[in-house]
Amino acid sequence: MQRRTWMAAVVATTLGMGTGVAQAQGDAFPNKPITLIVPYGPGGVTDVIARALGASMGKTLGQTVVVENKAGAAGAMGVVDMLTARPDGYRLTLAPVGIFRQPYIQKVSYDPVRDLTYIASFMTYDFILTVPASSPIRTLQDYVAWARQHPGQMSYGTPGKFTANHVAMALLEKKTGIQLNHAPFKGDADAISALAGGHIQSAIFANSILPQLQAGKVRALATAADRRPEAFADVPTFREAGYGFDVPSPLGIAGPKGLPQEVVRKLDAAVKAAMNDPGFQQVVANYGIRTDYRDHQAYAAFAQQAFAEEKAIVQGIGLD
């Protein structure tokens, strides 16, 4: 009897130690650097904001967040990477809204709802249609009138085909009947260089164009925001100009499917804390970014809704 009691005690102690070790391992996340994929080239607003966010998240997590640029596929390279990433929280990606659109345009290897774990959103893009400061085009109405008189001759740059920037201009074509010439690049930085070099006549950027706008190098004609952003208070929206549309575009962080909930909660909390960090707030202010926080539950719900809605948008404007 005593031997049985002793054996039971040993088993109970061993099981307890095992549970404690497992719990400790879970509590230890993260215990090494985390990689955050930015699915655009370096130098653009997304890259700059992601690096600032990662630096601020690192303060909460106690680990370095390393940014890895993987441009191409209209911002979907990070999502594709998640298909083979281990679901341990050490490899994450930014998730632009274009990933919800692409499955309706071309064959892709991923399902944006099934194959990702959504962690949190932290900002929204504001897309600004611009021309060089030397351009004779001064208003959106001038732009439309010129394009109507010269079908297919007005070129515009974007950071990639099927991006929200592309969608905004396709909507403008749809609403006005004009024909434009799309010039996709690998990111805002390349498109800015092309505009400055006179290789394209116009471009629609995210907030990365703000420094050039403040320096008087470009002229902003309209924004695709739902309301005038503070940083572009003097620029009318497409809707205000009479064209009846806006292009909401929140951006957040996602991981591979099957990410443990305790890891998701820690990363979500780190994003929320980062948004209150003075260093991150300063970078956001420099680019006139509108912050837009959704926790992991709200962000996952947004992903499902966006994926369902994009089909109608794509069919309505005929992206190709």
JOGI-V413521 format. One record per residue. N is the residue number from 0. RES is the residue in three letters. PSI is psi in radians with two decimals (999 if undefined). Layout:
{{N:RES:PSI} {N:RES:PSI}}
//
This chain:
{{0:MET:-0.75} {1:GLN:-0.68} {2:ARG:-0.73} {3:ARG:-0.74} {4:THR:-0.74} {5:TRP:-0.76} {6:MET:-0.72} {7:ALA:-0.69} {8:ALA:-0.71} {9:VAL:-0.80} {10:VAL:-0.79} {11:ALA:-0.74} {12:THR:-0.74} {13:THR:-0.78} {14:LEU:-0.71} {15:GLY:-0.72} {16:MET:-0.69} {17:GLY:-0.75} {18:THR:-0.72} {19:GLY:-0.72} {20:VAL:-0.79} {21:ALA:-0.74} {22:GLN:-0.70} {23:ALA:-0.67} {24:GLN:-0.70} {25:GLY:-0.74} {26:ASP:-0.36} {27:ALA:-0.23} {28:PHE:2.33} {29:PRO:2.57} {30:ASN:0.29} {31:LYS:2.94} {32:PRO:2.64} {33:ILE:2.39} {34:THR:2.26} {35:LEU:2.05} {36:ILE:2.25} {37:VAL:1.98} {38:PRO:0.60} {39:TYR:2.94} {40:GLY:2.85} {41:PRO:2.67} {42:GLY:-0.36} {43:GLY:3.04} {44:VAL:-0.64} {45:THR:-0.75} {46:ASP:-0.80} {47:VAL:-0.81} {48:ILE:-0.68} {49:ALA:-0.70} {50:ARG:-0.69} {51:ALA:-0.73} {52:LEU:-0.79} {53:GLY:-0.73} {54:ALA:-0.71} {55:SER:-0.67} {56:MET:-0.66} {57:GLY:-0.53} {58:LYS:-0.67} {59:THR:-0.71} {60:LEU:-0.35} {61:GLY:0.33} {62:GLN:2.71} {63:THR:2.39} {64:VAL:1.98} {65:VAL:2.19} {66:VAL:2.33} {67:GLU:2.08} {68:ASN:2.25} {69:LYS:1.46} {70:ALA:2.74} {71:GLY:2.96} {72:ALA:0.61} {73:ALA:0.68} {74:GLY:0.20} {75:ALA:0.02} {76:MET:-0.60} {77:GLY:-0.70} {78:VAL:-0.75} {79:VAL:-0.68} {80:ASP:-0.63} {81:MET:-0.35} {82:LEU:-0.46} {83:THR:0.01} {84:ALA:2.53} {85:ARG:2.42} {86:PRO:1.10} {87:ASP:-0.01} {88:GLY:0.02} {89:TYR:-0.07} {90:ARG:2.02} {91:LEU:3.00} {92:THR:2.68} {93:LEU:2.61} {94:ALA:1.48} {95:PRO:2.75} {96:VAL:-0.30} {97:GLY:-0.41} {98:ILE:-0.37} {99:PHE:-0.29} {100:ARG:-0.67} {101:GLN:-0.65} {102:PRO:-0.34} {103:TYR:-0.09} {104:ILE:-0.70} {105:GLN:2.88} {106:LYS:2.23} {107:VAL:2.87} {108:SER:0.02} {109:TYR:2.78} {110:ASP:2.06} {111:PRO:-0.30} {112:VAL:-0.82} {113:ARG:-0.59} {114:ASP:0.11} {115:LEU:2.69} {116:THR:2.06} {117:TYR:2.30} {118:ILE:-0.95} {119:ALA:2.61} {120:SER:2.75} {121:PHE:-0.20} {122:MET:2.98} {123:THR:2.47} {124:TYR:2.60} {125:ASP:2.06} {126:PHE:2.29} {127:ILE:2.12} {128:LEU:2.21} {129:THR:2.76} {130:VAL:2.81} {131:PRO:2.64} {132:ALA:-0.45} {133:SER:-0.12} {134:SER:2.49} {135:PRO:-0.22} {136:ILE:2.10} {137:ARG:-0.35} {138:THR:2.90} {139:LEU:-0.61} {140:GLN:-0.68} {141:ASP:-0.74} {142:TYR:-0.85} {143:VAL:-0.73} {144:ALA:-0.75} {145:TRP:-0.78} {146:ALA:-0.59} {147:ARG:-0.61} {148:GLN:-0.34} {149:HIS:1.25} {150:PRO:2.26} {151:GLY:0.02} {152:GLN:-0.30} {153:MET:1.98} {154:SER:2.56} {155:TYR:2.44} {156:GLY:2.61} {157:THR:2.93} {158:PRO:0.23} {159:GLY:2.68} {160:LYS:2.42} {161:PHE:0.14} {162:THR:2.96} {163:ALA:-0.52} {164:ASN:-0.81} {165:HIS:-0.74} {166:VAL:-0.76} {167:ALA:-0.76} {168:MET:-0.59} {169:ALA:-0.63} {170:LEU:-0.69} {171:LEU:-0.74} {172:GLU:-0.75} {173:LYS:-0.74} {174:LYS:-0.51} {175:THR:-0.32} {176:GLY:0.13} {177:ILE:2.83} {178:GLN:2.10} {179:LEU:2.90} {180:ASN:1.89} {181:HIS:2.29} {182:ALA:1.63} {183:PRO:2.46} {184:PHE:-3.11} {185:LYS:-0.07} {186:GLY:3.01} {187:ASP:-0.68} {188:ALA:-0.75} {189:ASP:-0.69} {190:ALA:-0.65} {191:ILE:-0.76} {192:SER:-0.70} {193:ALA:-0.68} {194:LEU:-0.78} {195:ALA:-0.58} {196:GLY:-0.02} {197:GLY:0.28} {198:HIS:-0.37} {199:ILE:2.73} {200:GLN:-0.36} {201:SER:2.96} {202:ALA:2.65} {203:ILE:2.07} {204:PHE:2.84} {205:ALA:-2.88} {206:ASN:-0.09} {207:SER:-0.28} {208:ILE:-0.16} {209:LEU:-0.81} {210:PRO:-0.70} {211:GLN:-0.61} {212:LEU:-0.77} {213:GLN:-0.53} {214:ALA:-0.04} {215:GLY:0.31} {216:LYS:-0.39} {217:VAL:2.86} {218:ARG:2.28} {219:ALA:2.28} {220:LEU:-0.63} {221:ALA:2.75} {222:THR:2.65} {223:ALA:0.32} {224:ALA:2.82} {225:ASP:-0.33} {226:ARG:2.85} {227:ARG:2.07} {228:PRO:2.62} {229:GLU:-0.68} {230:ALA:-0.29} {231:PHE:0.77} {232:ALA:-0.43} {233:ASP:0.05} {234:VAL:2.16} {235:PRO:2.68} {236:THR:2.82} {237:PHE:-0.64} {238:ARG:-0.76} {239:GLU:-0.58} {240:ALA:-0.07} {241:GLY:0.20} {242:TYR:0.00} {243:GLY:0.64} {244:PHE:2.77} {245:ASP:2.89} {246:VAL:1.52} {247:PRO:2.47} {248:SER:1.22} {249:PRO:2.64} {250:LEU:2.39} {251:GLY:-2.96} {252:ILE:2.41} {253:ALA:2.81} {254:GLY:-3.11} {255:PRO:2.81} {256:LYS:2.66} {257:GLY:0.23} {258:LEU:2.23} {259:PRO:2.49} {260:GLN:-0.60} {261:GLU:-0.57} {262:VAL:-0.75} {263:VAL:-0.78} {264:ARG:-0.70} {265:LYS:-0.75} {266:LEU:-0.71} {267:ASP:-0.81} {268:ALA:-0.62} {269:ALA:-0.65} {270:VAL:-0.81} {271:LYS:-0.73} {272:ALA:-0.67} {273:ALA:-0.60} {274:MET:-0.30} {275:ASN:0.04} {276:ASP:2.29} {277:PRO:-0.62} {278:GLY:-0.78} {279:PHE:-0.75} {280:GLN:-0.60} {281:GLN:-0.75} {282:VAL:-0.72} {283:VAL:-0.76} {284:ALA:-0.62} {285:ASN:-0.54} {286:TYR:0.14} {287:GLY:0.57} {288:ILE:2.42} {289:ARG:2.08} {290:THR:2.65} {291:ASP:1.50} {292:TYR:2.28} {293:ARG:2.32} {294:ASP:3.11} {295:HIS:-0.57} {296:GLN:-0.80} {297:ALA:-0.62} {298:TYR:-0.67} {299:ALA:-0.68} {300:ALA:-0.70} {301:PHE:-0.74} {302:ALA:-0.77} {303:GLN:-0.74} {304:GLN:-0.78} {305:ALA:-0.72} {306:PHE:-0.66} {307:ALA:-0.64} {308:GLU:-0.49} {309:GLU:-0.50} {310:LYS:-0.79} {311:ALA:-0.64} {312:ILE:-0.82} {313:VAL:-0.78} {314:GLN:-0.57} {315:GLY:-0.56} {316:ILE:-0.13} {317:GLY:0.91} {318:LEU:2.41} {319:ASP:999}}
//
